[in-house]
Amino acid sequence: MNGIWGQLAGNLAFVCLAISIWAHVSIWFQRRLDGYGKFVFGAMTGGTSIGSILLATEFNPGIYIDLRFSPLALAGLFGGPVAAIIAASIAIIFRTTVGGAGAVDGIAAISAVAGLGLIAHFLIRKRSPTFLDIVLLTVATGTTLVVLMAALPTLSKANTLIMVGQPMVMLNCIAIAACGLILLKTQHLELERSILVTAFSQSPDYLYVKDRDSRFITVNDNMVRLFRFQTPAEMFGLTDFHLMKRPLAEELYDREQEIMRTELPLVNSVEHIGDRYMLASKVPLRDREGRVIGLAGVTRDITERTALERELQESKNLLSHAMAGMSDGFAMFDKRGFLLFCNEQYRNAFPLSADARVIGAHIRDILRRSIATCERLDLPDDAAESWIAMAGATLHSNKDEEVELYNGDWRSIRTRLAEDGTAMVVVSDITAMKQAEKALRLSAEQMKSLAETDGLTGLVNRRAFDEAFAREAARSVRTNIPLSLLMIDIDRFKAYNDTYGHPAGDQCLQIATKCLLHATKRSTDIVARYGGEEFVVLLPDTDEAGALVVAEQFALRLNERNITHSQSEFGRVTASIGICSAQGRILQAEPGLLLSIADAALYDAKAQGRNRILFRHLPGDLARLKRLADDGSAFGIAQKNMVPMPKCGN
C-alpha cells in the first residue's frame, strides 16, 4: 500500500507540473492563442492524462491506477465542450492502445469524469469558475470514482475499491483541487492582464512608453491613428525624429532626457504638434533597483478646448467694449450668486427693485425686493422663501425666461454660464413684441372664426361641419355610441325669395337659425348651414328618439313664428327634415352613408308633401339586414316613420 501511495504521489507531482507549465505558457502566449485556446487546452489536458497513464501503477494485469481523471475533469470545467471532447478523445485513444483487462472499464471511467466536468461547466453557465465550483467538482469526482470502482465489472471483480480505492480517490481529488486553484489563479491573472491591455489600447488619450533613448517601446491605438500607422508594432523603435519636424523633435527629446536625468515628472505641459495642441504629462520609469529605464507619457488633445478658451477671451474683450453702449441690460453673478457687475440699463429694466440691484448684492436679496414691491406678476404671494431658494439655485443654469411686470411691460431674461461658473444675464424689453404677438394671435383667431363661420347666420359653415362630422363619427365608432343627423330644408325658399326679396329671405334664414339653436340645447350639438336654405344638425350620443325630439322642437318653434309665405301650400314658411341614426361598426364601414341616407330621407319628405319629418336607419346588425332584405328596401334602408308637422292658422 505504501508503494502505491508513493507512486501516485509522483504521478500527482507530474500532473501539477504539467498544469503549471500550461498556466505560464497561456499567459505568455495569450494573444497568439486567441481563438485556439480551448483546442490547445483540451490537447494539453489530454496529454497530461496520457502522461499520468504512462506513470500508472499496474494493480492487476491490465488494470492501471493513476491520476488521469483530474485533468479530464478540469478540461470540462474550464474549457467547455471543445476542450472536454478533445481531452477525453486523446485519453480514450491512448487507453485503447494500451489495452488490457481493464480497458473497457477505464474508457467508461474517462467518459464519465469528462462528462462530469462538462456538466459542471454548463451549471455555472456564463460566469467564471470559483473556488467553490472546484470544491464541488472535487467532491463529485471522488464520489463518481468510488461508484465506478464498485460498479464496473472488471474493477469490482479485482476489489479495486477496497485495495487501492483510498489512495486513488484522495490523490485524484487533491490533484483536481491543486490544479484547479492553479487554473483559477491563471484565469484571474489573464483577466487582469486583459483589462490592463484593453484599457491601455482603448484609452481616449495618447499613451506611450519610451526607453532611455526616447524610442517608443509600446503605444496605444490612438497613437497609431495619430501618426497614421496600421499597427502599434510599426512604431516600436521609432523616435520623435521619425514622426515630426526636427526642431520640434529636438525640443521634445531634450525635455524627455531632462525628465529622466532629474527624475522629476512633467505634468500638464502644452505641446504644439502641427495644428494640434496637446496637454502632455510624462513620468520617469524605474526598475526594481530604482534606476531610471525610460518614461511613460499621457498626452491629451486640447485643440478644441484651446479654441474655446481663445473664443471666450475674445468674447470677454468684445463684451467689455460693447457693454457701455448696449441697449439691453447686462449683469454678471459669481458662483455664489453675488452681483459682480451690471450696467445702468439692467437697473432701469426693473424700476421698483433697482435700489437692490447694486454690486455685491445677492440674488436672493434682489428677489426678495421684487416680491416686496410686487414688481413681477409671476412672483408668488405665499411660500416666497421657498420660491426664492429655488430661483437662486437655478441662477447658474442656461435658461431663457419671459416675465411680465406690474405695469404690463415684458422683459426677456437670458442667462448663460461662463466656463468659470459665472452667470451672465441679459435683460431685453420685449413689450412691443408681446403686444404684436397678442394682436397677431387675436387676428388669427378672428380669421379662423371667419373661415369656419357662415357670415349670414353665424353658424359653422360646411367646411367646419365636415371636420366635426369626421371627428364625431370616429368617436362613435370608438365608443359605440349612437350618432344622429338632421338634414333640414326650408320649403319653397326660392319662391319666398322671388316674392319677398332677398333681404326678407336672409331674415327668414336667420329666424330659422334661432329656432334651430333653441331646439339644440347641448353644447356638443352642432348646427351648420349646409348651403343655401339647407341646414344640418349633428347630434352626438343621440338615438332616433332624441333626434326626433330635436326635429319636433324646431318644427314647433318655426310654426310659432308663423312667417307668411303666400307661395307655399301651407301659407307660411315650413321645413322638411330628414333624419338618420347609426353607431359602431356601421359608421366604421362607411361614415359618409349617414349623410347620404339623411339627405335621401329629406328628399322623400319633400316628395311626400313637404312640412314633415322622415327618418331612416342604417342597418345595424344581421337581423336588421335580414328584415330589410325581406322588406325589399333599397340599399338596406328602412323607413321607420313619417310625421307631418303641425299646421298653424287655418
C-alpha positions as CSV (number, residue, x, y, z in Angstrom):
1,M,0.0,0.0,0.0
2,N,2.8,2.4,0.9
3,G,4.3,1.8,-2.5
4,I,1.1,2.7,-4.3
5,W,0.9,6.0,-2.3
6,G,4.4,6.8,-3.3
7,Q,3.9,6.1,-6.9
8,L,0.7,8.1,-7.0
9,A,2.4,11.0,-5.3
10,G,4.9,11.1,-8.1
11,N,2.0,11.0,-10.5
12,L,0.5,13.9,-8.6
13,A,3.6,15.9,-9.0
14,F,3.7,15.3,-12.8
15,V,0.0,16.4,-13.2
16,C,0.5,19.6,-11.1
17,L,3.7,20.4,-13.0
18,A,2.0,19.9,-16.4
19,I,-0.9,22.2,-15.4
20,S,1.6,24.8,-14.0
21,I,3.5,24.9,-17.3
22,W,0.3,25.4,-19.2
23,A,-0.6,28.3,-16.8
24,H,2.6,30.1,-17.6
25,V,2.5,29.4,-21.3
26,S,-1.1,30.5,-21.6
27,I,-0.2,33.9,-20.0
28,W,2.9,34.5,-22.2
29,F,1.2,33.5,-25.4
30,Q,-2.3,34.8,-24.7
31,R,-2.6,36.8,-27.9
32,R,-1.3,34.0,-30.1
33,L,-3.7,31.5,-28.5
34,D,-6.7,33.8,-29.1
35,G,-9.4,31.8,-30.8
36,Y,-7.5,28.5,-30.3
37,G,-7.1,28.5,-26.6
38,K,-9.8,25.9,-25.9
39,F,-8.4,23.5,-28.5
40,V,-4.9,23.8,-27.1
41,F,-6.1,23.5,-23.5
42,G,-8.0,20.3,-24.5
43,A,-4.9,18.8,-26.1
44,M,-2.8,19.8,-23.1
45,T,-5.1,18.1,-20.6
46,G,-5.4,15.1,-22.8
47,G,-1.6,14.9,-23.0
48,T,-1.4,15.2,-19.2
49,S,-3.9,12.4,-18.9
50,I,-1.6,10.3,-21.1
51,G,1.4,11.1,-19.0
52,S,-0.4,10.1,-15.9
53,I,-1.3,6.7,-17.6
54,L,2.3,6.2,-18.5
55,L,3.3,6.7,-14.9
56,A,0.4,4.5,-13.7
57,T,0.8,1.6,-11.3
58,E,-0.4,-1.8,-12.6
59,F,-2.6,-3.0,-9.7
60,N,-3.7,-6.2,-11.5
61,P,-2.9,-7.4,-15.0
62,G,-4.5,-4.9,-17.4
63,I,-5.7,-2.7,-14.5
64,Y,-3.8,0.6,-14.0
65,I,-4.1,3.1,-11.1
66,D,-3.2,6.7,-11.9
67,L,-4.5,10.3,-11.8
68,R,-5.7,10.6,-15.4
69,F,-9.1,11.8,-14.2
70,S,-8.1,15.1,-12.7
71,P,-7.0,16.9,-15.9
72,L,-10.1,15.4,-17.7
73,A,-12.5,16.9,-15.1
74,L,-10.7,20.3,-15.2
75,A,-10.8,20.3,-19.0
76,G,-14.6,20.2,-18.9
77,L,-15.0,22.8,-16.2
78,F,-12.5,25.4,-17.6
79,G,-12.5,24.6,-21.3
80,G,-16.1,23.6,-22.0
81,P,-17.3,21.1,-24.6
82,V,-14.4,21.6,-27.1
83,A,-11.7,21.0,-24.5
84,A,-13.6,18.2,-22.8
85,I,-14.1,16.3,-26.1
86,I,-10.6,16.7,-27.2
87,A,-9.1,15.7,-23.9
88,A,-11.4,12.7,-23.5
89,S,-10.8,11.5,-27.0
90,I,-7.0,11.6,-26.6
91,A,-7.2,9.7,-23.3
92,I,-9.6,7.1,-24.7
93,I,-7.5,6.5,-27.8
94,F,-4.4,6.0,-25.7
95,R,-6.1,3.8,-23.2
96,T,-7.5,1.7,-26.0
97,T,-4.0,1.4,-27.4
98,V,-2.6,0.3,-24.0
99,G,-5.4,-2.4,-23.8
100,G,-5.6,-4.9,-21.0
101,A,-8.4,-6.4,-18.9
102,G,-9.5,-3.0,-17.6
103,A,-9.5,-1.2,-20.9
104,V,-13.3,-1.1,-21.3
105,D,-13.8,0.0,-17.6
106,G,-11.1,2.6,-18.0
107,I,-12.7,4.1,-21.1
108,A,-16.0,4.2,-19.3
109,A,-14.4,6.0,-16.3
110,I,-12.7,8.5,-18.6
111,S,-16.0,9.3,-20.3
112,A,-17.9,9.7,-17.0
113,V,-15.3,12.0,-15.4
114,A,-15.0,14.2,-18.6
115,G,-18.8,14.3,-18.7
116,L,-18.9,15.3,-15.1
117,G,-16.6,18.3,-15.8
118,L,-18.7,19.2,-18.7
119,I,-21.9,19.2,-16.6
120,A,-20.2,21.5,-14.1
121,H,-19.3,23.9,-16.9
122,F,-22.9,24.1,-18.1
123,L,-24.2,24.5,-14.5
124,I,-22.2,27.7,-13.9
125,R,-23.2,28.8,-17.4
126,K,-21.6,32.1,-18.5
127,R,-19.8,33.1,-15.2
128,S,-16.2,32.2,-14.5
129,P,-15.5,29.2,-12.2
130,T,-14.9,29.9,-8.5
131,F,-13.1,28.1,-5.6
132,L,-16.5,26.7,-4.5
133,D,-17.0,25.2,-8.0
134,I,-13.6,23.5,-7.8
135,V,-14.5,22.1,-4.4
136,L,-17.9,20.8,-5.6
137,L,-16.2,19.2,-8.7
138,T,-13.6,17.6,-6.5
139,V,-16.3,16.0,-4.3
140,A,-18.4,14.9,-7.3
141,T,-15.3,13.4,-9.0
142,G,-14.3,11.5,-5.9
143,T,-17.9,10.2,-5.4
144,T,-18.0,9.2,-9.1
145,L,-14.7,7.2,-8.9
146,V,-16.0,5.3,-5.8
147,V,-19.2,4.4,-7.6
148,L,-17.3,3.4,-10.8
149,M,-14.8,1.2,-8.9
150,A,-17.8,-0.5,-7.1
151,A,-20.0,-0.8,-10.2
152,L,-17.7,-1.5,-13.2
153,P,-17.3,-5.3,-13.6
154,T,-13.6,-5.6,-14.1
155,L,-12.7,-3.2,-11.3
156,S,-15.3,-4.6,-9.0
157,K,-14.1,-8.2,-9.5
158,A,-10.5,-7.1,-8.7
159,N,-11.6,-5.5,-5.4
160,T,-10.1,-2.2,-6.6
161,L,-12.2,-0.1,-4.3
162,I,-11.1,-2.0,-1.2
163,M,-7.5,-2.5,-2.2
164,V,-6.5,0.9,-3.8
165,G,-9.6,3.0,-3.7
166,Q,-8.5,5.3,-0.9
167,P,-5.2,6.5,-2.4
168,M,-6.6,6.7,-5.9
169,V,-9.7,8.7,-4.9
170,M,-7.8,11.0,-2.5
171,L,-4.9,11.8,-4.8
172,N,-7.2,12.4,-7.7
173,C,-9.2,14.8,-5.6
174,I,-6.0,16.5,-4.4
175,A,-4.9,16.8,-8.0
176,I,-8.2,18.4,-9.0
177,A,-8.1,20.9,-6.1
178,A,-4.5,21.8,-6.6
179,C,-4.6,22.1,-10.4
180,G,-8.0,23.8,-10.2
181,L,-6.5,26.5,-8.0
182,I,-3.6,27.0,-10.4
183,L,-6.0,27.4,-13.3
184,L,-8.3,29.7,-11.3
185,K,-5.4,31.9,-10.4
186,T,-4.2,31.9,-14.0
187,Q,-7.6,32.8,-15.2
188,H,-7.7,35.8,-12.8
189,L,-4.2,36.9,-14.0
190,E,-5.3,36.6,-17.6
191,L,-8.4,38.7,-16.9
192,E,-6.4,41.4,-15.1
193,R,-3.8,41.5,-17.9
194,S,-6.6,41.7,-20.5
195,I,-8.2,44.6,-18.6
196,L,-4.9,46.5,-18.4
197,V,-4.1,45.8,-22.1
198,T,-7.6,46.8,-23.2
199,A,-7.6,50.0,-21.0
200,F,-4.2,50.9,-22.4
201,S,-5.0,50.3,-26.0
202,Q,-8.5,51.8,-26.0
203,S,-7.8,54.8,-23.8
204,P,-9.2,58.1,-25.4
205,D,-5.8,59.7,-24.6
206,Y,-2.5,59.1,-26.3
207,L,-0.5,56.7,-24.2
208,Y,3.1,55.5,-24.8
209,V,6.2,54.2,-23.1
210,K,9.8,55.1,-24.2
211,D,13.2,53.7,-23.3
212,R,16.3,55.8,-22.2
213,D,17.0,56.9,-25.7
214,S,13.4,58.1,-26.2
215,R,12.5,55.3,-28.5
216,F,8.9,54.0,-28.4
217,I,8.5,50.7,-26.7
218,T,4.8,50.5,-26.7
219,V,1.9,52.7,-27.8
220,N,-1.9,52.6,-27.7
221,D,-4.3,52.6,-30.6
222,N,-4.8,56.4,-30.5
223,M,-1.1,57.0,-31.0
224,V,-1.1,54.7,-34.0
225,R,-4.0,56.6,-35.5
226,L,-2.4,60.0,-34.7
227,F,0.7,59.2,-36.7
228,R,-1.2,57.2,-39.4
229,F,0.3,53.8,-38.8
230,Q,-1.6,50.5,-39.1
231,T,-0.4,48.6,-36.0
232,P,1.5,49.5,-32.8
233,A,4.4,47.3,-33.8
234,E,5.2,49.7,-36.7
235,M,6.1,52.4,-34.2
236,F,8.3,50.2,-32.0
237,G,11.9,51.6,-32.0
238,L,10.9,54.9,-33.7
239,T,11.7,58.3,-32.1
240,D,10.1,61.7,-32.4
241,F,12.7,62.5,-35.1
242,H,10.9,59.9,-37.4
243,L,7.5,61.4,-36.8
244,M,7.8,65.2,-36.8
245,K,10.0,68.1,-37.9
246,R,13.5,68.2,-36.4
247,P,13.2,71.4,-34.4
248,L,10.1,70.2,-32.5
249,A,11.6,66.6,-32.2
250,E,14.8,68.1,-30.7
251,E,12.8,70.1,-28.2
252,L,10.8,67.1,-27.1
253,Y,13.9,64.9,-26.9
254,D,15.7,67.4,-24.7
255,R,12.7,67.7,-22.4
256,E,12.4,63.9,-22.1
257,Q,16.1,63.4,-21.4
258,E,15.8,66.1,-18.7
259,I,12.9,64.3,-17.1
260,M,14.9,61.0,-17.0
261,R,18.1,62.8,-15.8
262,T,16.4,64.8,-13.0
263,E,13.9,62.0,-12.3
264,L,11.2,64.8,-11.9
265,P,7.9,64.3,-13.7
266,L,6.4,66.7,-16.2
267,V,2.7,67.5,-15.6
268,N,0.3,69.2,-17.9
269,S,2.8,70.7,-20.4
270,V,1.3,72.2,-23.5
271,E,2.9,70.9,-26.7
272,H,2.1,72.3,-30.2
273,I,2.3,69.5,-32.7
274,G,1.4,70.5,-36.2
275,D,-2.0,72.2,-36.0
276,R,-2.9,70.4,-32.8
277,Y,-2.5,71.5,-29.1
278,M,-1.6,68.7,-26.8
279,L,-1.5,68.5,-23.0
280,A,1.3,66.1,-22.0
281,S,2.3,64.5,-18.7
282,K,5.4,62.4,-18.5
283,V,6.9,60.4,-15.6
284,P,10.2,58.5,-15.4
285,L,10.1,54.7,-15.0
286,R,12.4,52.8,-12.6
287,D,13.4,49.2,-12.3
288,R,13.5,47.2,-9.1
289,E,16.8,48.8,-8.1
290,G,15.4,52.3,-8.6
291,R,17.3,53.0,-11.8
292,V,15.6,55.1,-14.5
293,I,14.9,52.8,-17.5
294,G,12.6,55.0,-19.5
295,L,9.5,57.2,-19.3
296,A,5.7,56.8,-19.6
297,G,3.6,59.6,-21.2
298,V,0.0,60.6,-21.4
299,T,-1.0,63.2,-24.0
300,R,-4.4,64.7,-24.4
301,D,-5.7,66.6,-27.4
302,I,-6.9,70.0,-26.2
303,T,-7.2,71.7,-29.5
304,E,-10.9,72.2,-29.2
305,R,-10.6,73.4,-25.6
306,T,-7.9,75.9,-26.6
307,A,-10.0,77.2,-29.4
308,L,-12.9,77.7,-27.0
309,E,-10.7,79.4,-24.4
310,R,-9.5,81.8,-27.1
311,E,-13.0,82.5,-28.3
312,L,-14.1,83.1,-24.7
313,Q,-11.3,85.6,-24.2
314,E,-12.1,87.3,-27.4
315,S,-15.8,87.4,-26.4
316,K,-14.9,88.9,-23.0
317,N,-12.8,91.6,-24.6
318,L,-15.6,92.4,-27.1
319,L,-18.2,92.4,-24.3
320,S,-16.2,94.9,-22.2
321,H,-16.2,97.3,-25.2
322,A,-19.8,96.9,-26.1
323,M,-21.3,96.9,-22.6
324,A,-21.4,100.6,-22.1
325,G,-23.3,101.3,-25.3
326,M,-25.6,98.3,-25.5
327,S,-29.4,98.9,-25.3
328,D,-30.1,95.8,-23.2
329,G,-29.5,95.3,-19.5
330,F,-26.5,93.2,-18.6
331,A,-25.4,91.7,-15.3
332,M,-22.8,89.1,-14.0
333,F,-23.2,86.9,-11.0
334,D,-20.4,84.8,-9.4
335,K,-20.7,81.2,-8.4
336,R,-22.2,82.1,-5.0
337,G,-24.9,84.3,-6.5
338,F,-23.4,87.7,-5.7
339,L,-23.7,90.5,-8.3
340,L,-20.3,91.3,-9.8
341,F,-21.3,93.8,-12.5
342,C,-24.4,95.4,-14.0
343,N,-25.0,98.3,-16.3
344,E,-27.5,101.1,-15.9
345,Q,-29.9,99.5,-18.4
346,Y,-30.1,96.4,-16.2
347,R,-31.3,98.5,-13.2
348,N,-33.7,100.6,-15.3
349,A,-35.3,97.4,-16.6
350,F,-36.6,96.7,-13.1
351,P,-37.5,100.2,-11.7
352,L,-39.1,99.0,-8.4
353,S,-36.2,96.9,-7.3
354,A,-33.4,99.0,-8.9
355,D,-32.1,100.1,-5.5
356,A,-31.4,96.5,-4.6
357,R,-29.5,95.7,-7.8
358,V,-26.1,97.0,-6.8
359,I,-22.6,95.5,-6.9
360,G,-22.2,93.0,-4.1
361,A,-26.0,92.2,-3.7
362,H,-27.0,88.6,-3.5
363,I,-29.6,87.3,-6.0
364,R,-31.9,86.2,-3.1
365,D,-32.0,89.8,-1.7
366,I,-32.8,91.1,-5.2
367,L,-35.7,88.6,-5.5
368,R,-37.0,89.5,-2.0
369,R,-37.1,93.1,-3.1
370,S,-39.0,92.2,-6.2
371,I,-41.6,90.3,-4.2
372,A,-41.9,93.1,-1.6
373,T,-42.7,95.7,-4.3
374,C,-44.9,93.3,-6.4
375,E,-42.8,94.2,-9.4
376,R,-43.2,90.9,-11.3
377,L,-46.6,89.3,-11.8
378,D,-45.2,85.8,-11.8
379,L,-43.9,86.0,-8.3
380,P,-45.8,84.0,-5.6
381,D,-47.7,85.7,-2.8
382,D,-47.2,82.8,-0.4
383,A,-44.2,80.4,0.1
384,A,-42.0,83.3,-1.0
385,E,-38.8,82.0,0.7
386,S,-39.1,78.5,-0.9
387,W,-39.5,80.1,-4.3
388,I,-36.5,82.5,-3.7
389,A,-34.4,79.5,-2.7
390,M,-35.4,77.6,-5.9
391,A,-34.9,80.6,-8.2
392,G,-31.5,81.3,-6.6
393,A,-30.4,77.7,-7.1
394,T,-31.4,77.8,-10.8
395,L,-29.5,81.0,-11.4
396,H,-26.4,79.1,-12.6
397,S,-28.0,77.3,-15.5
398,N,-28.6,78.2,-19.1
399,K,-32.2,79.4,-19.5
400,D,-34.5,81.8,-21.2
401,E,-37.4,83.5,-19.4
402,E,-40.1,86.0,-20.2
403,V,-41.7,87.9,-17.3
404,E,-44.5,90.4,-17.1
405,L,-44.1,93.5,-14.9
406,Y,-46.6,95.3,-12.7
407,N,-47.3,97.9,-15.4
408,G,-47.8,95.5,-18.3
409,D,-44.3,95.7,-19.7
410,W,-42.5,92.5,-20.6
411,R,-38.8,91.6,-20.1
412,S,-36.8,88.8,-21.7
413,I,-34.2,87.4,-19.3
414,R,-31.5,85.2,-20.9
415,T,-29.0,83.5,-18.6
416,R,-25.8,81.9,-19.9
417,L,-22.9,80.3,-17.9
418,A,-19.2,81.1,-18.5
419,E,-16.6,78.4,-18.1
420,D,-15.6,79.6,-14.7
421,G,-19.2,79.3,-13.4
422,T,-20.1,83.0,-13.7
423,A,-23.7,83.6,-14.7
424,M,-24.2,86.3,-17.4
425,V,-27.7,87.8,-17.6
426,V,-29.1,89.8,-20.5
427,V,-32.4,91.6,-20.0
428,S,-34.3,93.0,-23.0
429,D,-37.5,95.0,-23.3
430,I,-39.9,92.9,-25.3
431,T,-43.1,94.8,-24.6
432,A,-43.6,95.8,-28.2
433,M,-43.1,92.2,-29.4
434,K,-45.6,90.9,-26.9
435,Q,-48.2,93.4,-27.9
436,A,-47.6,92.5,-31.5
437,E,-47.9,88.8,-30.7
438,K,-51.2,89.4,-28.8
439,A,-52.6,91.4,-31.8
440,L,-51.4,88.7,-34.2
441,R,-53.0,85.9,-32.1
442,L,-56.3,87.8,-31.9
443,S,-56.2,88.4,-35.6
444,A,-55.5,84.7,-36.2
445,E,-58.4,83.7,-34.0
446,Q,-60.7,86.1,-35.8
447,M,-59.6,84.8,-39.2
448,K,-60.1,81.3,-38.1
449,S,-63.6,82.2,-36.8
450,L,-64.4,83.8,-40.2
451,A,-63.1,80.8,-42.1
452,E,-65.3,78.4,-40.1
453,T,-68.4,80.6,-39.7
454,D,-71.3,81.4,-42.0
455,G,-71.5,85.2,-42.4
456,L,-75.3,85.4,-42.5
457,T,-76.4,83.0,-39.8
458,G,-73.4,82.9,-37.5
459,L,-73.5,79.1,-37.7
460,V,-70.5,76.9,-38.6
461,N,-70.1,76.5,-42.3
462,R,-69.9,73.4,-44.3
463,R,-66.1,73.1,-44.1
464,A,-66.2,73.2,-40.3
465,F,-69.1,70.8,-40.2
466,D,-67.2,68.2,-42.3
467,E,-64.4,68.3,-39.8
468,A,-66.8,67.9,-36.9
469,F,-68.6,65.1,-38.6
470,A,-65.4,63.1,-39.2
471,R,-64.4,63.6,-35.6
472,E,-67.8,62.6,-34.1
473,A,-68.1,59.6,-36.4
474,A,-64.7,58.3,-35.3
475,R,-65.7,58.8,-31.7
476,S,-69.0,57.0,-32.2
477,V,-67.0,54.0,-33.7
478,R,-64.6,54.1,-30.9
479,T,-67.1,54.3,-28.0
480,N,-70.1,52.5,-29.8
481,I,-72.5,55.4,-29.0
482,P,-75.3,56.5,-31.4
483,L,-74.8,59.4,-33.7
484,S,-77.8,61.2,-35.4
485,L,-78.0,63.6,-38.2
486,L,-80.8,66.0,-39.3
487,M,-80.9,67.4,-42.8
488,I,-83.3,70.4,-42.9
489,D,-84.5,72.3,-45.9
490,I,-86.8,75.4,-45.9
491,D,-89.7,74.6,-48.2
492,R,-90.2,76.6,-51.4
493,F,-87.5,79.1,-50.3
494,K,-86.7,80.2,-53.9
495,A,-90.3,81.2,-54.3
496,Y,-90.1,83.1,-51.0
497,N,-87.0,85.0,-52.2
498,D,-88.7,85.8,-55.6
499,T,-91.8,87.0,-53.8
500,Y,-90.5,89.0,-50.8
501,G,-86.9,89.8,-52.0
502,H,-83.5,88.6,-50.8
503,P,-83.3,90.8,-47.6
504,A,-86.5,89.1,-46.4
505,G,-85.1,85.7,-47.4
506,D,-81.9,86.4,-45.4
507,Q,-84.1,87.4,-42.4
508,C,-86.1,84.2,-42.8
509,L,-82.9,82.2,-42.7
510,Q,-81.8,84.0,-39.5
511,I,-85.2,83.2,-37.9
512,A,-84.8,79.6,-38.8
513,T,-81.3,79.6,-37.3
514,K,-82.6,80.9,-34.0
515,C,-85.3,78.2,-34.0
516,L,-82.6,75.5,-34.6
517,L,-80.3,76.9,-31.8
518,H,-83.2,76.9,-29.4
519,A,-84.1,73.3,-30.3
520,T,-80.5,72.1,-29.8
521,K,-79.7,72.8,-26.2
522,R,-76.5,70.8,-25.6
523,S,-73.0,72.3,-26.2
524,T,-72.0,69.2,-28.1
525,D,-74.8,69.6,-30.7
526,I,-73.5,71.1,-33.9
527,V,-75.8,73.2,-36.1
528,A,-74.4,74.2,-39.5
529,R,-75.6,76.0,-42.6
530,Y,-75.0,73.3,-45.3
531,G,-75.8,75.5,-48.3
532,G,-78.5,78.0,-49.4
533,E,-81.7,77.2,-47.5
534,E,-80.4,73.9,-46.2
535,F,-79.2,73.2,-42.7
536,V,-77.7,70.2,-41.0
537,V,-77.7,69.3,-37.3
538,L,-75.2,66.7,-35.8
539,L,-76.3,65.1,-32.6
540,P,-73.6,63.1,-30.8
541,D,-74.7,60.4,-28.3
542,T,-78.3,60.7,-29.6
543,D,-80.5,57.9,-30.8
544,E,-83.5,58.1,-33.2
545,A,-85.9,59.1,-30.4
546,G,-83.7,62.0,-29.3
547,A,-83.2,63.2,-32.8
548,L,-87.0,63.2,-33.4
549,V,-87.5,65.3,-30.3
550,V,-85.0,67.9,-31.6
551,A,-86.7,67.9,-35.0
552,E,-90.2,68.4,-33.5
553,Q,-88.9,71.2,-31.2
554,F,-87.5,73.0,-34.3
555,A,-90.7,72.5,-36.2
556,L,-92.8,73.8,-33.3
557,R,-90.7,76.9,-32.9
558,L,-90.8,77.6,-36.6
559,N,-94.5,77.2,-36.7
560,E,-94.9,79.6,-33.7
561,R,-93.0,82.2,-35.8
562,N,-95.8,82.0,-38.4
563,I,-93.8,83.6,-41.2
564,T,-96.2,84.4,-44.0
565,H,-95.4,82.6,-47.3
566,S,-98.1,83.2,-50.0
567,Q,-96.4,80.8,-52.5
568,S,-96.5,77.9,-50.0
569,E,-99.4,75.4,-49.9
570,F,-99.3,75.9,-46.1
571,G,-99.4,79.7,-46.3
572,R,-96.4,80.1,-44.1
573,V,-92.7,79.2,-44.0
574,T,-92.3,75.4,-43.3
575,A,-89.4,73.0,-43.4
576,S,-88.8,69.4,-44.3
577,I,-86.5,67.3,-42.2
578,G,-84.7,64.0,-43.0
579,I,-83.2,62.0,-40.0
580,C,-80.7,59.2,-39.9
581,S,-79.1,57.4,-36.9
582,A,-76.3,54.9,-36.7
583,Q,-73.5,53.7,-34.4
584,G,-70.5,51.4,-34.1
585,R,-69.2,49.3,-36.9
586,I,-71.8,50.7,-39.4
587,L,-70.1,54.1,-39.2
588,Q,-66.7,52.4,-39.4
589,A,-67.5,50.8,-42.7
590,E,-68.9,53.9,-44.5
591,P,-69.4,57.0,-42.3
592,G,-70.4,59.1,-45.3
593,L,-73.5,56.9,-45.7
594,L,-75.1,58.6,-42.8
595,L,-75.2,61.9,-44.7
596,S,-76.4,60.2,-47.8
597,I,-79.3,58.5,-46.1
598,A,-80.3,61.6,-44.2
599,D,-80.3,63.5,-47.4
600,A,-82.3,60.8,-49.1
601,A,-84.9,61.0,-46.2
602,L,-85.1,64.7,-46.7
603,Y,-85.7,64.2,-50.4
604,D,-88.5,61.8,-49.7
605,A,-90.0,64.1,-47.1
606,K,-90.2,66.9,-49.8
607,A,-91.5,64.5,-52.4
608,Q,-94.3,63.3,-50.0
609,G,-95.7,66.8,-49.5
610,R,-93.1,68.8,-47.5
611,N,-93.6,70.2,-44.0
612,R,-92.8,66.8,-42.4
613,I,-90.2,64.7,-40.6
614,L,-89.0,61.5,-42.0
615,F,-86.2,59.3,-40.7
616,R,-84.4,56.2,-41.8
617,H,-81.9,53.8,-40.2
618,L,-78.7,52.4,-41.4
619,P,-78.7,48.6,-41.0
620,G,-77.1,47.8,-37.5
621,D,-76.9,44.1,-37.3
622,L,-77.6,40.8,-39.2
623,A,-81.1,40.5,-38.0
624,R,-82.0,44.0,-39.3
625,L,-80.3,43.3,-42.6
626,K,-82.5,40.2,-42.9
627,R,-85.6,42.1,-42.1
628,L,-84.6,44.8,-44.6
629,A,-83.9,42.2,-47.2
630,D,-87.3,40.6,-46.6
631,D,-88.9,44.1,-46.9
632,G,-87.1,44.7,-50.2
633,S,-85.9,48.1,-49.1
634,A,-83.4,49.7,-51.4
635,F,-79.8,50.0,-50.0
636,G,-80.9,48.3,-46.8
637,I,-82.7,51.5,-45.6
638,A,-85.9,51.1,-43.6
639,Q,-88.5,53.9,-43.4
640,K,-89.4,54.0,-39.7
641,N,-91.9,56.8,-39.5
642,M,-93.3,59.8,-41.3
643,V,-94.5,62.6,-39.1
644,P,-96.3,65.6,-40.7
645,M,-95.5,68.9,-39.0
646,P,-98.4,70.5,-37.2
647,K,-100.1,73.3,-39.0
648,C,-100.8,76.8,-37.6
649,G,-103.6,79.2,-38.5
650,N,-106.3,77.8,-40.7
